[in-house]
Amino acid sequence: MKSAKYLAGAFGSAAFVLALGISQSLNIQSSGLQAQEASGGDAGTLASGGGSSGSKTEKTVDPQLFRSVSDDGADAPTGRGFLRMPASEPVASSAPEPETGEPPAEPSEPETESGGAHQFFDAPVAGKCVFVIDVSLSMSITDVGAGEDYDGNVVSNLSRLMLVKTELINFLKQSDEGDFFDIVWLAGSSICGPNTDVWAGELVQCTEENREAAIEAVKSQTMWWGTPTWKALQRACLEYEDDLSVMVLLTDGTPFPMGEGEWGDYSHVNAIHNDFPGWFAGKKDNGCKLIGVHVGSCPYAGSFMQDWCASNDATYVHK
């Protein structure tokens, strides 16, 4: 057995079986010789004495190598087996079917909500337009981030007024002779005039000459004290015809002065909520759109503008 293990170690597992057979054969033959030597006297006696049973011839046992009937005699690597089980039912292929026919046409460029209207702070504006623009002293605050001014210069901290001027000038540059416009400047009070102001005082056609004049007026516009929102909205509603297409109110703060004034003995905000719907009714009936733009981070202004827009079916924009 030791010799078999030695041969197996030398030649591998494939030779182990053969070595085992040879070892067993050698052991058998050795055992036979020892048996003959041990019984030699008796065998001689039997041979000389002529025993009745006669002499017997022993058969030599040859070693046999046993293999599995399915073994081909070659070394086979061992490892994990895999069992494949057929599906109980046919499985449909998940691969997509090849496309046939002509490929679909590329989509066209997206259109604006108004079918090609110009944009003012992302809101479509076209036709006959009145802009109520806040130019009170708080419009000098720089809290609207970085951007380009109307000359194309990159500014790290734009003021509210510069942002609005740039947007208004860009709108005017897009406009054409099919558009009419005017601007109401929102600033002042009854004790600090002017109590609001206007650019033209009427709707003017956007010819090249009028456009350039309006752009220069916007660039040179200054600020002054007060936020007379009630007065500015009154002028925008009563000094222009009811066939107006769009009215824009842009402000950065709450109406000021806040208490009683030319509107009566109740607050400025309440006066606007009470009086504006009646002023605007004729224009609203003719389809005039209303847009409210809140500029800056004043929370009170944001609250007022959201309430005003919600009460009058206006579009609310915050910049």
VOPAGU-2260 file (C-alpha; in pm, 1 decimal, decimal comma):
REM VOPAGU-2260
SITE   aa  ch    i         X         Y         Z
SITE  MET   A    0       0,0       0,0       0,0
SITE  LYS   A    1     288,2     235,7      73,7
SITE  SER   A    2     425,1     174,1    -272,7
SITE  ALA   A    3      83,5     253,9    -422,6
SITE  LYS   A    4      67,5     578,6    -236,8
SITE  TYR   A    5     420,1     658,0    -354,0
SITE  LEU   A    6     325,3     591,4    -716,7
SITE  ALA   A    7       3,2     793,2    -679,3
SITE  GLY   A    8     195,1    1084,9    -545,6
SITE  ALA   A    9     438,5    1059,2    -831,9
SITE  PHE   A   10     194,0    1012,6   -1116,3
SITE  GLY   A   11    -129,9    1157,0    -988,2
SITE  SER   A   12    -473,2    1024,0    -919,9
SITE  ALA   A   13    -499,5     863,6   -1262,5
SITE  ALA   A   14    -222,0     614,8   -1177,1
SITE  PHE   A   15    -350,9     540,3    -829,5
SITE  VAL   A   16    -591,0     265,1    -936,5
SITE  LEU   A   17    -329,6      93,6   -1152,9
SITE  ALA   A   18     -70,9     115,4    -877,0
SITE  LEU   A   19    -314,7     -28,8    -627,5
SITE  GLY   A   20    -377,5    -328,0    -852,1
SITE  ILE   A   21      -7,7    -396,7    -899,1
SITE  SER   A   22      53,1    -369,1    -525,4
SITE  GLN   A   23    -223,9    -615,1    -449,1
SITE  SER   A   24     -84,8    -860,7    -703,1
SITE  LEU   A   25     260,9    -843,9    -550,8
SITE  ASN   A   26     116,6    -900,5    -204,8
SITE  ILE   A   27     -78,8   -1205,7    -327,6
SITE  GLN   A   28     227,3   -1361,1    -494,0
SITE  SER   A   29     438,6   -1298,1    -185,8
SITE  SER   A   30     177,8   -1457,6      35,5
SITE  GLY   A   31     170,4   -1761,9    -192,5
SITE  LEU   A   32     547,7   -1813,7    -176,9
SITE  GLN   A   33     546,3   -1787,6     200,5
SITE  ALA   A   34     267,3   -2043,5     219,5
SITE  GLN   A   35     461,0   -2286,9      -0,3
SITE  GLU   A   36     775,2   -2250,2     212,6
SITE  ALA   A   37     577,4   -2304,9     531,5
SITE  SER   A   38     410,7   -2623,6     399,6
SITE  GLY   A   39     710,0   -2759,6     208,4
SITE  GLY   A   40     763,3   -3066,1     440,1
SITE  ASP   A   41     405,1   -3172,9     420,2
SITE  ALA   A   42     398,0   -3128,0      44,3
SITE  GLY   A   43     714,9   -3341,0      11,3
SITE  THR   A   44     573,2   -3605,2     232,2
SITE  LEU   A   45     257,0   -3610,9      30,1
SITE  ALA   A   46     450,9   -3630,4    -294,1
SITE  SER   A   47     677,4   -3913,7    -174,9
SITE  GLY   A   48     404,2   -4092,5       9,1
SITE  GLY   A   49     172,0   -4092,5    -295,7
SITE  GLY   A   50    -133,6   -3944,5    -123,3
SITE  SER   A   51    -469,4   -4052,5    -252,1
SITE  SER   A   52    -579,5   -3704,2    -357,4
SITE  GLY   A   53    -290,3   -3640,5    -593,5
SITE  SER   A   54    -113,8   -3307,0    -649,6
SITE  LYS   A   55    -309,9   -2976,1    -707,9
SITE  THR   A   56    -200,4   -2693,7    -941,5
SITE  GLU   A   57    -262,4   -2340,7    -798,2
SITE  LYS   A   58    -390,3   -2074,0   -1037,4
SITE  THR   A   59    -208,2   -1742,3   -1053,7
SITE  VAL   A   60    -434,3   -1439,3    -987,3
SITE  ASP   A   61    -361,2   -1154,8   -1225,7
SITE  PRO   A   62    -436,3    -797,5   -1105,4
SITE  GLN   A   63    -738,9    -629,7   -1261,5
SITE  LEU   A   64    -808,7    -263,7   -1301,9
SITE  PHE   A   65   -1168,5    -178,1   -1230,1
SITE  ARG   A   66   -1319,0     128,8   -1397,0
SITE  SER   A   67   -1668,5     261,7   -1423,1
SITE  VAL   A   68   -1841,4     154,2   -1739,3
SITE  SER   A   69   -1893,6     519,6   -1825,8
SITE  ASP   A   70   -1529,5     612,4   -1766,9
SITE  ASP   A   71   -1321,1     657,6   -2079,5
SITE  GLY   A   72    -997,1     614,0   -1888,4
SITE  ALA   A   73    -888,1     974,9   -1916,5
SITE  ASP   A   74    -835,9    1215,7   -1631,0
SITE  ALA   A   75   -1129,8    1457,3   -1606,4
SITE  PRO   A   76   -1121,1    1787,6   -1421,5
SITE  THR   A   77   -1343,7    1814,2   -1120,7
SITE  GLY   A   78   -1560,0    2114,3   -1047,1
SITE  ARG   A   79   -1909,0    2242,1    -989,0
SITE  GLY   A   80   -2180,6    2082,9   -1196,3
SITE  PHE   A   81   -2461,4    2275,1   -1358,5
SITE  LEU   A   82   -2810,6    2138,9   -1401,2
SITE  ARG   A   83   -3024,6    2297,4   -1670,2
SITE  MET   A   84   -3398,1    2254,1   -1625,2
SITE  PRO   A   85   -3627,4    2313,6   -1922,6
SITE  ALA   A   86   -3907,1    2568,0   -1880,1
SITE  SER   A   87   -4248,1    2425,7   -1808,5
SITE  GLU   A   88   -4397,6    2648,2   -2078,5
SITE  PRO   A   89   -4247,4    2822,5   -2380,6
SITE  VAL   A   90   -4110,3    3167,2   -2291,2
SITE  ALA   A   91   -4176,5    3447,9   -2536,8
SITE  SER   A   92   -3873,7    3643,7   -2651,8
SITE  SER   A   93   -3837,5    3990,5   -2494,5
SITE  ALA   A   94   -3628,1    4127,2   -2778,2
SITE  PRO   A   95   -3794,8    4418,2   -2962,5
SITE  GLU   A   96   -3912,4    4356,0   -3311,2
SITE  PRO   A   97   -3715,7    4523,7   -3589,2
SITE  GLU   A   98   -3855,5    4856,9   -3703,5
SITE  THR   A   99   -4002,2    4875,3   -4048,7
SITE  GLY   A  100   -4095,2    5161,2   -4272,1
SITE  GLU   A  101   -3968,1    5517,4   -4278,0
SITE  PRO   A  102   -3834,0    5675,1   -3956,6
SITE  PRO   A  103   -4059,2    5937,5   -3791,9
SITE  ALA   A  104   -4006,9    6300,3   -3883,4
SITE  GLU   A  105   -3803,4    6519,3   -3650,7
SITE  PRO   A  106   -4018,2    6739,9   -3422,7
SITE  SER   A  107   -4042,5    7105,0   -3511,9
SITE  GLU   A  108   -3920,2    7384,7   -3289,0
SITE  PRO   A  109   -4144,2    7441,1   -2984,1
SITE  GLU   A  110   -4383,1    7732,5   -3003,9
SITE  THR   A  111   -4457,3    7978,6   -2729,6
SITE  GLU   A  112   -4791,7    7971,6   -2555,5
SITE  SER   A  113   -4908,5    8276,4   -2746,4
SITE  GLY   A  114   -4800,5    8141,0   -3085,5
SITE  GLY   A  115   -4485,7    8348,5   -3132,5
SITE  ALA   A  116   -4535,0    8638,1   -2886,5
SITE  HIS   A  117   -4233,4    8817,5   -2744,4
SITE  GLN   A  118   -4117,9    8733,6   -2392,8
SITE  PHE   A  119   -4106,8    8955,5   -2085,8
SITE  PHE   A  120   -3962,7    8761,1   -1793,5
SITE  ASP   A  121   -4070,9    8439,1   -1967,6
SITE  ALA   A  122   -4431,6    8557,1   -2004,5
SITE  PRO   A  123   -4564,6    8600,8   -2360,7
SITE  VAL   A  124   -4653,1    8963,1   -2438,8
SITE  ALA   A  125   -4775,6    9100,9   -2772,0
SITE  GLY   A  126   -5028,7    9341,4   -2920,3
SITE  LYS   A  127   -5131,5    9647,8   -2720,6
SITE  CYS   A  128   -4937,7    9653,3   -2393,7
SITE  VAL   A  129   -4910,3    9880,2   -2089,5
SITE  PHE   A  130   -4619,2    9826,2   -1849,8
SITE  VAL   A  131   -4649,3    9952,1   -1489,9
SITE  ILE   A  132   -4283,8    9954,5   -1376,8
SITE  ASP   A  133   -4168,0   10018,9   -1018,1
SITE  VAL   A  134   -3886,5   10278,4   -1000,1
SITE  SER   A  135   -3900,1   10342,3    -625,1
SITE  LEU   A  136   -3575,2   10377,7    -427,6
SITE  SER   A  137   -3574,8   10012,8    -316,9
SITE  MET   A  138   -3516,5    9909,3    -678,5
SITE  SER   A  139   -3147,9    9992,5    -621,6
SITE  ILE   A  140   -3105,2    9682,1    -400,4
SITE  THR   A  141   -2872,4    9415,4    -544,0
SITE  ASP   A  142   -3035,4    9083,0    -459,1
SITE  VAL   A  143   -3119,8    8933,5    -798,9
SITE  GLY   A  144   -2783,5    8767,0    -865,1
SITE  ALA   A  145   -2541,5    8798,0   -1153,5
SITE  GLY   A  146   -2629,6    8865,9   -1514,7
SITE  GLU   A  147   -2579,7    9088,8   -1816,1
SITE  ASP   A  148   -2684,2    9450,9   -1828,2
SITE  TYR   A  149   -2846,8    9606,9   -2135,1
SITE  ASP   A  150   -2502,3    9674,3   -2288,5
SITE  GLY   A  151   -2400,4    9308,9   -2262,5
SITE  ASN   A  152   -2162,5    9357,3   -1969,6
SITE  VAL   A  153   -2151,2    9075,3   -1713,0
SITE  VAL   A  154   -2236,1    9210,6   -1367,0
SITE  SER   A  155   -2183,1    8997,4   -1055,8
SITE  ASN   A  156   -2451,1    9179,3    -850,6
SITE  LEU   A  157   -2726,6    9327,5   -1061,8
SITE  SER   A  158   -2958,7    9579,0    -903,2
SITE  ARG   A  159   -3330,4    9516,7    -929,4
SITE  LEU   A  160   -3368,5    9819,1   -1155,3
SITE  MET   A  161   -3087,4    9712,7   -1390,0
SITE  LEU   A  162   -3245,2    9369,2   -1424,0
SITE  VAL   A  163   -3581,0    9525,3   -1513,1
SITE  LYS   A  164   -3433,1    9780,7   -1753,2
SITE  THR   A  165   -3242,0    9507,1   -1936,1
SITE  GLU   A  166   -3551,5    9288,5   -1966,8
SITE  LEU   A  167   -3768,6    9577,0   -2088,4
SITE  ILE   A  168   -3510,1    9686,0   -2346,4
SITE  ASN   A  169   -3473,3    9329,1   -2473,5
SITE  PHE   A  170   -3851,5    9309,6   -2510,4
SITE  LEU   A  171   -3862,1    9634,8   -2708,4
SITE  LYS   A  172   -3588,7    9505,9   -2939,5
SITE  GLN   A  173   -3801,2    9199,2   -3018,1
SITE  SER   A  174   -4119,5    9397,3   -3083,0
SITE  ASP   A  175   -4233,9    9495,3   -3430,5
SITE  GLU   A  176   -4478,2    9737,6   -3590,4
SITE  GLY   A  177   -4769,7    9514,1   -3498,4
SITE  ASP   A  178   -4714,4    9600,6   -3132,2
SITE  PHE   A  179   -4825,6    9912,4   -2941,1
SITE  PHE   A  180   -4703,7   10004,4   -2593,5
SITE  ASP   A  181   -4658,9   10261,8   -2317,9
SITE  ILE   A  182   -4492,9   10270,4   -1975,6
SITE  VAL   A  183   -4632,4   10392,9   -1641,9
SITE  TRP   A  184   -4352,6   10466,8   -1392,7
SITE  LEU   A  185   -4451,4   10361,7   -1039,8
SITE  ALA   A  186   -4295,3   10592,6    -777,4
SITE  GLY   A  187   -4379,3   10903,3    -571,8
SITE  SER   A  188   -4674,4   10999,1    -355,6
SITE  SER   A  189   -4922,2   11280,1    -304,9
SITE  ILE   A  190   -4663,4   11464,3     -94,2
SITE  CYS   A  191   -4355,4   11368,5    -295,9
SITE  GLY   A  192   -4415,0   11416,4    -664,0
SITE  PRO   A  193   -4445,7   11323,1    -924,0
SITE  ASN   A  194   -4709,2   11080,7    -805,0
SITE  THR   A  195   -4637,5   10824,9   -1080,8
SITE  ASP   A  196   -4540,8   10924,7   -1434,5
SITE  VAL   A  197   -4581,7   10796,4   -1790,9
SITE  TRP   A  198   -4349,1   10772,3   -2088,6
SITE  ALA   A  199   -4580,9   10866,0   -2379,3
SITE  GLY   A  200   -4921,5   10901,2   -2215,1
SITE  GLU   A  201   -5079,7   10689,1   -2488,3
SITE  LEU   A  202   -5021,2   10369,1   -2678,6
SITE  VAL   A  203   -4761,0   10421,3   -2951,4
SITE  GLN   A  204   -4678,2   10191,0   -3239,9
SITE  CYS   A  205   -4346,9   10010,9   -3214,0
SITE  THR   A  206   -4181,8   10171,5   -3515,0
SITE  GLU   A  207   -3803,9   10183,7   -3529,8
SITE  GLU   A  208   -3808,2   10549,7   -3425,2
SITE  ASN   A  209   -4043,4   10494,1   -3129,8
SITE  ARG   A  210   -3852,5   10185,2   -3023,8
SITE  GLU   A  211   -3521,5   10372,4   -3008,4
SITE  ALA   A  212   -3681,7   10660,4   -2817,8
SITE  ALA   A  213   -3834,1   10423,2   -2563,9
SITE  ILE   A  214   -3505,3   10236,8   -2517,6
SITE  GLU   A  215   -3321,8   10560,9   -2443,4
SITE  ALA   A  216   -3595,1   10662,4   -2197,6
SITE  VAL   A  217   -3564,4   10331,1   -2015,5
SITE  LYS   A  218   -3186,0   10360,6   -1992,4
SITE  SER   A  219   -3202,8   10710,2   -1841,8
SITE  GLN   A  220   -3493,6   10646,4   -1604,0
SITE  THR   A  221   -3418,3   10738,0   -1240,6
SITE  MET   A  222   -3573,7   10637,7    -907,6
SITE  TRP   A  223   -3759,2   10837,9    -643,9
SITE  TRP   A  224   -3938,4   10783,8    -314,4
SITE  GLY   A  225   -4269,5   10600,3    -266,3
SITE  THR   A  226   -4460,0   10303,8    -409,0
SITE  PRO   A  227   -4803,0   10440,5    -512,9
SITE  THR   A  228   -4935,4   10114,3    -656,5
SITE  TRP   A  229   -5299,9   10220,2    -624,6
SITE  LYS   A  230   -5238,9   10537,1    -829,2
SITE  ALA   A  231   -5031,1   10359,4   -1096,2
SITE  LEU   A  232   -5293,5   10089,6   -1151,6
SITE  GLN   A  233   -5567,4   10351,8   -1168,9
SITE  ARG   A  234   -5381,3   10533,9   -1445,6
SITE  ALA   A  235   -5308,3   10211,8   -1635,3
SITE  CYS   A  236   -5676,6   10117,2   -1631,7
SITE  LEU   A  237   -5845,2   10454,4   -1688,0
SITE  GLU   A  238   -5606,5   10631,9   -1927,5
SITE  TYR   A  239   -5597,3   10357,6   -2195,5
SITE  GLU   A  240   -5872,2   10204,8   -2406,2
SITE  ASP   A  241   -6037,8    9876,5   -2316,9
SITE  ASP   A  242   -5897,8    9700,7   -2625,5
SITE  LEU   A  243   -5569,6    9649,9   -2441,8
SITE  SER   A  244   -5405,6    9308,7   -2498,4
SITE  VAL   A  245   -5176,3    9286,0   -2194,6
SITE  MET   A  246   -5121,4    9480,3   -1872,5
SITE  VAL   A  247   -4806,0    9417,1   -1666,8
SITE  LEU   A  248   -4756,8    9522,9   -1303,5
SITE  LEU   A  249   -4393,5    9494,2   -1188,4
SITE  THR   A  250   -4289,8    9585,6    -833,3
SITE  ASP   A  251   -4037,9    9490,2    -564,9
SITE  GLY   A  252   -4230,3    9599,6    -256,8
SITE  THR   A  253   -4561,9    9646,4     -88,3
SITE  PRO   A  254   -4769,9    9955,2    -170,1
SITE  PHE   A  255   -4645,1   10259,4      24,4
SITE  PRO   A  256   -4755,4   10467,3     211,1
SITE  MET   A  257   -4933,6   10178,5     379,0
SITE  GLY   A  258   -5216,2   10354,7     563,2
SITE  GLU   A  259   -5488,3   10590,9     447,1
SITE  GLY   A  260   -5433,2   10824,8     157,1
SITE  GLU   A  261   -5596,0   10955,4    -156,0
SITE  TRP   A  262   -5775,8   10621,9    -182,0
SITE  GLY   A  263   -5961,8   10677,8     147,5
SITE  ASP   A  264   -5933,6   10598,5     514,8
SITE  TYR   A  265   -5844,9   10230,8     473,1
SITE  SER   A  266   -5509,4   10070,0     399,1
SITE  HIS   A  267   -5329,9   10102,7      67,8
SITE  VAL   A  268   -5340,5    9725,8       4,3
SITE  ASN   A  269   -5712,1    9700,0      82,0
SITE  ALA   A  270   -5782,5    9995,4    -146,3
SITE  ILE   A  271   -5615,5    9814,6    -436,9
SITE  HIS   A  272   -5806,6    9491,6    -373,3
SITE  ASN   A  273   -6133,5    9686,6    -351,9
SITE  ASP   A  274   -6091,9    9924,7    -646,7
SITE  PHE   A  275   -5883,6    9749,2    -910,6
SITE  PRO   A  276   -6138,7    9485,9   -1025,1
SITE  GLY   A  277   -6385,8    9759,7   -1119,8
SITE  TRP   A  278   -6121,8    9963,0   -1305,5
SITE  PHE   A  279   -6004,6    9658,3   -1498,9
SITE  ALA   A  280   -6346,9    9504,7   -1574,4
SITE  GLY   A  281   -6386,8    9645,9   -1926,7
SITE  LYS   A  282   -6040,6    9533,4   -2034,1
SITE  LYS   A  283   -6089,2    9191,3   -1878,0
SITE  ASP   A  284   -6416,2    9148,1   -2068,7
SITE  ASN   A  285   -6226,3    9219,1   -2392,1
SITE  GLY   A  286   -5969,9    8948,3   -2315,3
SITE  CYS   A  287   -5688,3    9159,1   -2171,5
SITE  LYS   A  288   -5426,3    8940,9   -1999,8
SITE  LEU   A  289   -5286,4    9044,6   -1662,4
SITE  ILE   A  290   -4928,6    8967,4   -1553,1
SITE  GLY   A  291   -4780,2    9035,2   -1207,8
SITE  VAL   A  292   -4399,1    9033,8   -1172,3
SITE  HIS   A  293   -4240,4    9034,6    -825,7
SITE  VAL   A  294   -3870,6    9134,1    -834,0
SITE  GLY   A  295   -3636,2    9079,0    -539,0
SITE  SER   A  296   -3665,3    8895,7    -209,2
SITE  CYS   A  297   -3904,1    9110,6      -4,3
SITE  PRO   A  298   -4153,8    8861,3     148,4
SITE  TYR   A  299   -4425,3    9123,1     197,7
SITE  ALA   A  300   -4410,7    9217,2    -169,0
SITE  GLY   A  301   -4432,6    8851,8    -263,6
SITE  SER   A  302   -4738,6    8802,0     -47,1
SITE  PHE   A  303   -4914,4    9108,5    -188,3
SITE  MET   A  304   -4839,1    9017,2    -550,4
SITE  GLN   A  305   -4952,3    8657,8    -509,4
SITE  ASP   A  306   -5279,4    8767,8    -351,3
SITE  TRP   A  307   -5334,8    9031,5    -620,0
SITE  CYS   A  308   -5266,9    8783,2    -901,0
SITE  ALA   A  309   -5492,5    8519,2    -747,0
SITE  SER   A  310   -5777,5    8769,5    -703,0
SITE  ASN   A  311   -5760,5    8894,1   -1062,0
SITE  ASP   A  312   -5673,6    8580,7   -1263,1
SITE  ALA   A  313   -5325,9    8715,8   -1335,2
SITE  THR   A  314   -5007,1    8525,2   -1417,9
SITE  TYR   A  315   -4756,5    8544,6   -1130,1
SITE  VAL   A  316   -4381,3    8566,8   -1203,1
SITE  HIS   A  317   -4100,6    8597,1    -946,2
SITE  LYS   A  318   -3751,3    8716,2   -1039,3
